[in-house]
Amino acid sequence: MSASLPLSVNVELLFKEVGDDLGDRIRTAADHGIGVVEIWSHSDKDLGNVRKALDACGSTLHTLLVEGRLTLADASTREAFVGHVHAAAQAASSVGCTRIVTGSGVGLPYMKRAVQHRIAVDALKAGADIAAEYGVTLLLENLNTKVDHPGTLFDTTIECLAAVREVGSPGLALLYDAYHSLQMGEAPEDVLAGAVDLVSHVQMADLPDRSEPGTGTVDWAAQLRTLRRLGYDGPFGLEYFPSTESLTSLRAIREIVTAL
């Protein structure tokens, strides 16, 4: 595998073959050359077990989620959102994770979009301040409204980047999810041009059904070359639903990454 294009895997989705214990999945990923992993929720996890597995393997937990799925455009959710960011940042710190992920939540049909955008940005600013206190980064993720997340407010990369710029804090960056972006018909070379400095992580899955890269319609060799040319040099997060055994599902993307 190319050292310049490392992969990370979501162990909630991959390596299920070894059982429900996330520690076992982390160890299995490490045994097969993948030392960067991701999870979703944290409140239902034995984080001590996760930390033990990470330390034993020399692996890193790259991201976990801010729980709650709140509508950030609703000012009445601000206090709850800040509480969820606090909990996620605390959990992340306990396992050596430096990135926590949020979406914008759904939009409000009765409120002008510009007003919603401003309220959501204010919420993200409050969250970024909390994240920075813990030494972690809050990542705003673009989520598609065409297939997976109908009604989401910030469903385009451009609007997510606008929010990140408006907050203007090292505590907030973009998680560019290529799957969601491509579902929205975006071209990475267009939406990320001049903005890769605001991207802290990239995730991927194939179209149309969020399966492993190499089984769908996306030319991942071209997409990864584009992202590298634009300046992204972090790990590529694999957040897909495998259609086959985990190691087999990784084969195509590992071959692409190695060839680049």
C-alpha positions, 0 to 999 in steps of 0.5 A: 500500500502506498504510504502517501495514500493510507486507508482507514476503515470503519470497524462498525461496518468492516471486520464483522466476521470476527464478532461484535467486539470492536477490540477484535475488529481493531486488532484484525484490521491491524493484522491486515495492515490497516492501523487507522480506524473509525467508529460511529457512536461512542456512548454505547461502546466500551471505550476502555476496551477500544483504547486497550486494542488501539494501544496494543496494535499501535493503531489510531482511532481517527473519527467518532460521531457527535451523537444526537442528530439535532437540527442545528438550524433550530436555535432551541437545540443549541444547548443540547448540541454543545452538550453532545459535542462536549461528550464526544470530545471527552470520549475522543480524548479518552481514546486518543482520537482527534476528530469528532463528526457532525452533520447540520441536521435537517432544514426547517421548511418554515424558515428562510434558508439564509436564516437557518444557515446563520443559526447553524453556523452559530451552533457550529461556532459554539461546538468548535470552541468546545472541541478546541478546548479538548484539543480535538477538531469538530468535522462538518460532514456533507450528507446527500439529500437525494438518497440517504439523508432527505431534508438535510440542511447542508447537503452540498460541499459548497455550503459546508465549506461556507460554514467552516469559513464563517466559523473561522476556527481551528476547532472546525473543519470539513469531513469531505464525504466523496460518496455523498458528494458524488450522489449530489452530482458534484465534481470534487475538483470543482467543489474542493478547488482552493479549499483542501486546507479546510478538509481534515478527512475524506470518506468514500463508498461506491455509487449507487448503493454505498458498497465497496469501492470498485463495485460501482460506477465511480472511477476511484483511481481518477478520484483519488488522483484528483484529491491528491493533486488538490493537496489532500494527504490524509487517510481515505476513510472506507465507510461502506456496506461490504457486499462480501467478506471484509478482506475481499471487499478491500481488495479493489481499493487497495490495489488502486491505492498501491498503483497510484 
